[in-house]
Amino acid sequence: MSITTENERIGMQQASDTVAVTLKKMRDFAKPGISTKELDDYGGELLAQMGAGSAPLLTYGFPGHACISINDEIAHGIPSADKILKEGDLVNIDVSAELNGYWADNGGSFVLGEDIHGHGRLVQTSKEILRKAISNIRGGVRISEIGRLIETEARKAGYMVIKNLTGNGVGRSLHEEPHEITNYCDRYNIKRFKENSVVAIETFISTRSTVADTQADGWTLSGNKGGFVAQHEHTIIVTGGQPVIMTAQNGIWG
C-alpha cells in the first residue's frame, strides 16, 4: 500500500507494533524442552490480546498462528507438539498479522541458548545484510539493485541466498505489489521502490542451498541441497531518504 494519510500511517504502525512485540515475546518465551506448538499457542494468545488475527491463518488457512521453522527448515514450519526445542537449535519465527484492516509482517532467526552447533555467524550475517539492504532503500531505487546488494554481501561472507523466496509489498493485505523483492539481482525486474509505499524486506542467507523446496506436509520449506538458512524481516515505509522501520520493536538488531 501507499501511505497517503496520517490515519493510514497510524494504522500501519499499530499493526507493525503488534507483530513486532509478538515476535520479541515469542523469542524470549522459547526455551529448550517446550514444543513449537506451545510457542505458537503463546504467540496466538498475544495476538488475540492485542485484537489481531494471524495473517497466514486468515489468508491461507495455515495450521498455526506463526510459522516456526527449526534447523534445516527454511520457512513455513508448522507448529507441532512433536517438535521439541533443544539447546543450540537454529529457530526461525515469522509473525504476520492483521489489525483493524492493516497487515504487517516480520521475522527473525536466532540460536536457542548456547551456540553449540555454530549457527551464530550465519544469524549475525543475515541481520547485518538486512540492515545494509534497508539502509539503501529509498524511492526510485531499483528493486533488483537491493537484490544484488543482498547476494553480494552474502557471497562476501561465504554464503549464498535462497532465490525463490522474496519480500513483498504489504499493508491492506499480506502480499501486495511489488511481489518480487528478491535476494539476488533479477535483471528482468525493472521496477523501482516507490516513495511512501509499505514493503516487507527479508533476507534468506544460506550455507548450501539456493532453492526452497516444499516438503510432504505441503507447507514446510527446506533447502534443495541441505544446509541451514537464516532469515530476518522488517516492514518498512519507503521514503526519499532513510526508510521508516515500522517493526523496530521486534529487537532483532538489539
LUMZA-303999 format. One record per residue (C-alpha): x, y, z; residue in three letters. Coordinates in steps of 0.5 Angstrom, whole numbers, plus 500, padded with zeros to 3 digits. Layout:
BEGIN
  east  north   up   aa
     X      Y    Z  ALA
...
END
This chain:
BEGIN
  east  north   up   aa
   500    500  500  MET
   502    507  500  SER
   501    512  506  ILE
   497    518  504  THR
   494    520  511  THR
   496    520  518  GLU
   491    515  520  ASN
   494    510  515  GLU
   501    511  518  ARG
   498    510  525  ILE
   494    504  523  GLY
   500    501  520  MET
   504    503  526  GLN
   500    500  530  GLN
   499    493  526  ALA
   507    493  526  SER
   508    494  533  ASP
   503    488  534  THR
   507    483  530  VAL
   514    486  533  ALA
   512    486  540  VAL
   509    479  539  THR
   516    476  535  LEU
   520    479  541  LYS
   516    476  547  LYS
   516    469  543  MET
   523    469  542  ARG
   524    471  550  ASP
   519    465  551  PHE
   523    460  547  ALA
   527    455  551  LYS
   529    448  551  PRO
   524    443  553  GLY
   518    446  550  ILE
   515    445  544  SER
   514    449  538  THR
   506    449  539  LYS
   507    451  546  GLU
   511    457  543  LEU
   506    458  538  ASP
   500    458  542  ASP
   503    463  547  TYR
   504    468  540  GLY
   497    467  539  GLY
   495    469  545  GLU
   499    475  545  LEU
   496    477  538  LEU
   489    476  541  ALA
   490    480  547  GLN
   492    486  542  MET
   486    485  538  GLY
   490    482  532  ALA
   489    476  527  GLY
   494    471  525  SER
   496    473  517  ALA
   498    466  515  PRO
   492    463  518  LEU
   487    468  516  LEU
   490    468  509  THR
   492    461  507  TYR
   489    457  513  GLY
   496    456  515  PHE
   496    451  521  PRO
   498    455  526  GLY
   499    463  529  HIS
   506    464  527  ALA
   511    460  522  CYS
   516    457  527  ILE
   522    453  523  SER
   527    449  526  ILE
   535    448  524  ASN
   534    445  517  ASP
   527    448  516  GLU
   528    455  512  ILE
   521    457  513  ALA
   513    456  514  HIS
   515    451  519  GLY
   508    448  522  ILE
   508    449  530  PRO
   507    442  533  SER
   507    438  540  ALA
   512    433  537  ASP
   517    438  535  LYS
   521    440  542  ILE
   526    445  542  LEU
   533    444  544  LYS
   539    448  546  GLU
   543    450  540  GLY
   537    450  535  ASP
   537    455  530  LEU
   530    457  530  VAL
   526    462  526  ASN
   520    465  528  ILE
   516    469  523  ASP
   510    473  525  VAL
   505    477  521  SER
   498    479  523  ALA
   492    484  521  GLU
   490    489  526  LEU
   484    494  524  ASN
   485    493  517  GLY
   492    493  516  TYR
   497    488  515  TRP
   505    488  518  ALA
   510    482  517  ASP
   517    481  521  ASN
   521    475  523  GLY
   528    473  525  GLY
   532    467  526  SER
   536    466  533  PHE
   540    461  536  VAL
   537    458  542  LEU
   541    458  548  GLY
   549    456  547  GLU
   551    456  540  ASP
   554    449  541  ILE
   553    448  533  HIS
   556    454  531  GLY
   550    458  527  HIS
   551    464  531  GLY
   555    467  525  ARG
   550    466  520  LEU
   545    469  524  VAL
   549    475  525  GLN
   551    476  518  THR
   543    475  516  SER
   542    481  521  LYS
   548    485  518  GLU
   546    484  511  ILE
   538    486  512  LEU
   541    493  516  ARG
   545    495  510  LYS
   540    493  505  ALA
   534    497  508  ILE
   539    503  509  SER
   540    503  502  ASN
   533    503  500  ILE
   529    510  498  ARG
   524    512  493  GLY
   527    511  486  GLY
   532    506  487  VAL
   531    499  483  ARG
   529    493  487  ILE
   534    489  483  SER
   540    493  486  GLU
   538    491  493  ILE
   538    484  491  GLY
   544    485  488  ARG
   547    488  495  LEU
   544    482  499  ILE
   547    477  495  GLU
   554    481  494  THR
   554    481  502  GLU
   552    474  503  ALA
   558    472  498  ARG
   563    476  501  LYS
   561    473  508  ALA
   562    466  505  GLY
   554    464  504  TYR
   549    464  498  MET
   542    466  498  VAL
   535    463  497  ILE
   533    465  490  LYS
   525    463  490  ASN
   523    467  497  LEU
   522    474  497  THR
   520    480  500  GLY
   514    484  498  ASN
   509    490  499  GLY
   504    489  505  VAL
   499    494  508  GLY
   492    493  506  ARG
   493    485  505  SER
   499    480  507  LEU
   502    480  500  HIS
   502    486  495  GLU
   506    490  490  GLU
   512    489  489  PRO
   511    482  490  HIS
   519    480  488  GLU
   524    483  492  ILE
   529    478  491  THR
   535    477  495  ASN
   539    477  488  TYR
   539    481  482  CYS
   534    480  478  ASP
   536    483  471  ARG
   529    483  468  TYR
   526    486  474  ASN
   526    494  472  ILE
   521    496  478  LYS
   523    501  483  ARG
   522    503  490  PHE
   516    508  491  LYS
   516    513  496  GLU
   511    512  501  ASN
   510    505  500  SER
   510    500  505  VAL
   514    494  504  VAL
   517    488  508  ALA
   524    487  506  ILE
   527    480  508  GLU
   534    476  508  THR
   535    469  506  PHE
   542    467  508  ILE
   544    460  506  SER
   550    456  508  THR
   549    451  502  ARG
   542    451  498  SER
   539    456  493  THR
   532    454  493  VAL
   527    452  498  ALA
   523    446  496  ASP
   516    445  499  THR
   516    438  504  GLN
   511    433  504  ALA
   507    437  509  ASP
   505    442  504  GLY
   508    448  508  TRP
   515    447  511  THR
   520    449  506  LEU
   527    446  506  SER
   534    447  502  GLY
   535    444  495  ASN
   542    442  498  LYS
   541    442  505  GLY
   545    446  510  GLY
   542    452  514  PHE
   538    459  513  VAL
   538    465  517  ALA
   532    470  515  GLN
   531    477  518  HIS
   525    481  516  GLU
   522    488  517  HIS
   516    492  515  THR
   518    499  513  ILE
   516    505  509  ILE
   520    508  504  VAL
   522    515  504  THR
   526    520  500  GLY
   532    518  505  GLY
   532    513  510  GLN
   526    508  511  PRO
   522    508  517  VAL
   523    502  520  ILE
   516    500  523  MET
   517    493  526  THR
   523    496  530  ALA
   520    494  537  GLN
   522    487  535  ASN
   529    488  537  GLY
   532    483  532  ILE
   538    488  532  TRP
   538    489  539  GLY
END
